[in-house]
Structures are given as structure tokens and as C-alpha cells.
């Protein structure tokens, strides 16, 4: 979106990506909370954080 203008199709695609990343972040966080292995827990937690950050960055594009 170099021009700063986003058409409706692009907007809907970005919204779908945001929703997908938020869903993934929530699921990974849930997996992390259910893990007993500290290394696996940390892996899921970090991945959840990254997915949440990606969703935030996409939201900022809107």
C-alpha cells in the first residue's frame, strides 16, 4: 500500500489476516498454559506473542 490507499478487497484481506493472527495467538497461548514442559511452554508463549504482534502491526496498517 505504497500509495496509502487501500481498496475494499485489500481491506478485507488485511482484516482476515488480523483475525487469523489473533486466533493463532489465542490458541498458542492456550497451548502454552496447558504445557508442563518449560521449554515447550516458552516456545508456545513466544509464538503467541509473535502472532499477536503481527496482528497489531496489520491493524496499524488500517
C-alpha positions in Angstrom: 0.0 0.0 0.0 2.7 2.4 -1.1 0.1 5.0 -2.1 -1.6 4.9 1.2 -4.9 4.0 -0.4 -6.4 0.6 0.3 -9.4 -0.7 -1.7 -12.2 -2.7 -0.1 -10.8 -6.1 -1.2 -7.4 -5.3 0.3 -9.0 -4.0 3.5 -11.0 -7.2 3.8 -7.8 -9.3 3.2 -6.0 -7.4 6.0 -8.9 -7.9 8.3 -8.9 -11.6 7.7 -5.2 -11.8 8.3 -5.6 -9.8 11.6 -8.4 -12.2 12.7 -6.3 -15.2 11.8 -3.2 -14.0 13.7 -5.4 -13.2 16.7 -6.9 -16.7 16.6 -3.5 -18.3 16.3 -2.1 -16.2 19.2 -5.0 -17.2 21.4 -4.6 -20.9 20.6 -0.8 -20.8 21.1 -1.3 -19.1 24.4 -3.8 -21.8 25.4 -1.3 -24.5 24.5 1.4 -22.7 26.5 -0.9 -22.6 29.5 -1.6 -26.3 29.3 2.1 -27.3 28.9 4.1 -28.7 31.7 7.4 -28.8 29.9 9.1 -25.4 30.4 10.8 -25.3 27.0 7.7 -26.2 25.1 5.7 -23.7 27.2 8.2 -21.0 26.3 8.1 -21.9 22.6 4.3 -21.7 22.5 4.3 -18.5 24.5 6.9 -16.8 22.3 5.0 -17.9 19.2 1.8 -16.5 20.7 3.5 -13.2 21.3 4.8 -13.0 17.8 1.4 -13.7 16.3 -0.2 -11.0 18.5 2.5 -8.6 17.4 1.8 -9.4 13.7 -1.9 -8.8 14.3 -1.1 -5.4 15.9 1.2 -4.4 13.0 -1.5 -5.3 10.5 -4.1 -3.4 12.5 -1.8 -0.3 12.4 -1.9 -0.5 8.6 -5.6 0.1 8.6 
